[in-house]
């Protein structure tokens, strides 16, 4: 089932390796077929160098394995909750990339310091509240997803396709696995630049609203001018 989706999810996982966002078996990518409501996700703990498309595990939106002999990623529950709560997204990426994770561990959102950030994220990349002891000792993976959803109660997940889970690491999403992986790569670059910006000028107030609007909407607005017409 869903051979094309499996291939897309595999390729997005391998893109994280190529871009240096994951070590060993860290990280995971999933994608959803919205017509069937089925999800393909990286198997847990399988080395990237030996992964094949057929290793991607197919589950339904409740986490029941529909196809595959391997255990799905241990972060499956977070992915599934995001698919249920953010119906516009088609893929989810989770990494422990160095700079984005550093901001998450510091419990700090990433400010929109410059136009590189504004090209992809319409405002700061938010950080969640810390999970309580009961959240951690209960259904931890599901509760991680709930923390993300709560943080986005007044935010558009399409305009800010990333979040930092406090004390943990980033999650990103996109319209498909390649797009979500792309956003994860850009997030890491933005997080790195933000780290140096904050180090060089702790008082930086970031881009103005006018500059944020200009750069974000030229790529993502109704009348976007970036790139070529289809």
PESUL-V648861 format. One record per helix or strand of 3 or more residues. SS is the DSSP state (helix for helix, strand for strand). FROM is the first residue (numbers start at 0). LEN is the number of residues. Records with the same first field share a line. If there is no record, write none. Layout:
SS->FROM-LEN ; FROM-LEN
This chain:
helix->2-16 ; 47-3 ; 52-3 ; 75-10 ; 97-9 ; 114-4 ; 132-5 ; 139-12 ; 176-24 ; 208-12
strand->27-6 ; 37-4 ; 56-3 ; 64-3 ; 90-4 ; 161-3 ; 169-5
